[in-house]
């Protein structure tokens, strides 16, 4: 995926809005972060710890957990990886962050 494709996908999710800066865009739903572009090929995605473990196990070339993410509910997604898996993770993040 490209950063533009990430943006195009996220704005299709109801209530998901772009914030941040042009250099470091982020997407939120109900003022809760869903994802943030970290670099041109790297995205931070919010996720529960069990989801993160499954993503990293099932798609090790796409997802990872840098040391700075260890204690946090987020996963690193490399945009050159599996676009379907990234879209699935983004949708799960959006669902997790929506207000009840």
Order of alpha helices (4+ residues) and beta strands (2+ residues): alpha-beta-beta-beta-beta-alpha-beta-beta-alpha
